[in-house]
Amino acid sequence: AAPVVDIDDPVAPGHHHRRRGGFRRPGLVDAAVLGLLLLVMVLQDPGRTRFDTKLDLVVDPWGFLARAFSAWDSSAGFGQLQNQAYGYLFPMGPFFGVAHTAGLPPWLAQALWAWLLLAAAYLGLRLLASRLGLPWYAAVVGGLAYALAPRLVTVIGPLSAEALPAALLPWTILPLVGREWSAYRTGFLAAVPVLLMGAANASLTLAVLPVTAIWILTRGARRG
């Protein structure tokens, strides 16, 4: 009689091959999703620069960042007090500065920035769902649903700085799930996305952080 092979046995013949194929499939799907999102962003009104909160950040990013260190801006009208200009010092400001230095037209820099936000939201939620044990296809659907949520897609054009906290939220939880790292390393990796959320609207950053705090408190309670 033919031997019975347990397909869930890690040492069963062919198991390693299936695992490698299983790891490749989400990667190919991720590449397809990210490529499609990039195509949509680039082909949406190509050649037209949108008004994204601070227009001078797009057309003169380094000049805008230099003026952001002062509360008074004498370059507009008869002068004005700066409004949240410091919130664009990182990471949005340097991104547009590098794009400007590289010679990218403003509309293309805006399209790439919007794509980065959507990509961060999709990948963060997809990886988090996979680490929580969801099947790869469910994780992909969840990532797409999160990235294309009405809140994100409605502000990613005119107020993209406000989309940063929500796009990076899953990355604050990801280091806390399924990894046995030291407390210092875990805390550092969870704090980096908070740094990248910028400071254009601190209330939005404070609005998303309770999700991470609830996760930490509930995990701690379960261990106890």
N, C-alpha and C positions, 0 to 999 in steps of 0.2 A: 504494500500500500504506500501511496505517496506520503511523505512526511507533512505534517500540519505545521504551517509557519504562521506565527503571530505577527501580523503586519504592524502592530504597535510596539513590538519588541525592538529596542534600539540596536540590537546586534543581529536582527533578522536580515537575510539577504535582500538587497535592494532598498533597505531602509535609508541608507545614506544618500542614495541617488534621489529618492523621493524628497528628502529634506532639502537637498540642494535645489531641486526644481521648485519646491515650495518657497524657498527664499528668493528665487529669481522672479517668480510671478509678481509679487507685490512691487518689486523694483521696476519691472517693465510697465506695470499699471501706473505707478507713480510718475515715471518718465512721460507716459502718454498724457496723463492728466496735466502735468506741469507744462508740457508742450502745447496742449490745447489752450490752457489759460494764457500762456504767453502770446499765442496767435490771436486770441480774442482781444487782449489788451493792446497789441500793436496795431491791429486792423480797425480798432474803434476810433474813428475820426483821426486818421493819420495826417500829420502835418498841422494839426490845430492844437495850440497850447491852451490848456484849461486854466481857470483861475482856481488854484488850490491854496486857499487861506492866505498865503504870502506870495504874491506874484513875483516880487523881487528876489525871493529865495530861488526861483527857477531861472530867471534871466540874469541875475547877478549874485550868485550864491556866496562867493567869497566876500564880496562887499557887504552883503546882508549879515554874514556871520561876524565880520569885523565890527559892524555897528551894534550888534547884539550885546556887546560888553558894556554899552553905555545906556543909561536910562533915557537919555535925550537923543532924538534922531533929527538932525538938522537937514536931511536930504529931501524931505517931503514937505511941500507947501512952505509955511512959515516956521516949520519945526513941529515936532510932536513927541509925546511920551511914548516910549516903546510899550507894546502890548504883547506879552508872552514871547518876546523874541528869543529869550534865553532858552526856551523850550525846544528850539530847533538846532541848538548847538550840536546835539548828538541824538540819534544817528542820522536824522533826515538831512541836516545841513551838509555834513561831509559827503554824503552820497551824491547830492546834486552838485557839490563843488567838484568832486572827482569827475562826474559825468560832463560838467562844463569844461574842465581842463582837457578831457579826452576828446572834446569837439562834438559831443553828441548834441543834436538839436533838442531844445527844451521839451517838445512834445514826446520825443522818444525817451528822454530821461524820466518823464512823468509816467509813461507806459511801463517802463521797467520797474519803477518804484511801486506802482500799483500791483504789478505781477509779483514782486517780492513779498508784499503783504499777504496776498492771496496764497502764495506758495507756503509762507510761514504758517498761516492758519491751517491750510490743508495738511501739510506734513506733520505739524505738531499734534493735531487731533488724531490723524491716522496712526502715527506711531504710539500715541498714548492708548488708543483703543486696542491696538495689537498687543501692547504690553499688558493690558488688562485681560487678555485672553480671548478677545473677539476674533472670529474668522477674518481672513484678509479682506474678503469682499465686503463684509459688514463694516470693517474699519475704513475701507475706501469710501463707502457710501456716507459714513459718518463724517469723514474728513471733508468730503465735498459739500455736505449739508452745512457744516460749520463755516467753511470758507465762503459759501454763497448765501449765507444768512442775510436777510434784508438789512440788518444793522451795518454789516460790513460793506456790502455792495453799494449802499446808498451814500456812505461817507468817504469811500475810498477815492472818489474823484474830487469832490470839492473840499473835503476836510480830512485828507488822508492821515494827518497826524493823530486824529482822534481814533483811527482804526488800529493804531499800533498796540495799545494795551490788550484789546480783544484778540488780535492776531497772535500775540505772543503768550497769551494766558496758558495754553496747553504745555508750553515749554517750561513753565514754572512748576508744573506738577510732574512732568516726565521724569526728572531725576529722582523723584520720591517713590517711584513705582518699579518694583521688580529688580532692584539693584542693591547689592550689599556693599555699598561704599561707606567710607568713614563719614562721620557727621559733618566734618569741615568741608570735604569734597562735595557732599550732597548739598549742603547749604550754599556753597559757592556756585554750583551749577544751577541751582534754583534761583539764585539772586541775579545772575547775569541777564536773563530775559527782562527782569524788572528794570535794570539799568538801560536796556535797549528800548524800553517803552517811551523814553523821552520825558519831557516835562511841559509839553504844550498845554496839557490839561490834566492837572494832578488829580482832579476829582475822578476822572475816568480810570486812572491807575488805581486809586483807592477802591473804586467800584469793583474791579475784577479780582483784587488780591484776597478778599474774603473766601473765594472758592478754594484757593490754595491753603488758606488758614484752616478752613473746615476739613480739608483732606488730612492735614497734619494732625489736627485734634482728634479726628475720628480714628485714624490709624493708631495714635497713641493710646486711645481708650481701649481699642481692641487688644493691643499688646498687654495692657494692664489687666 
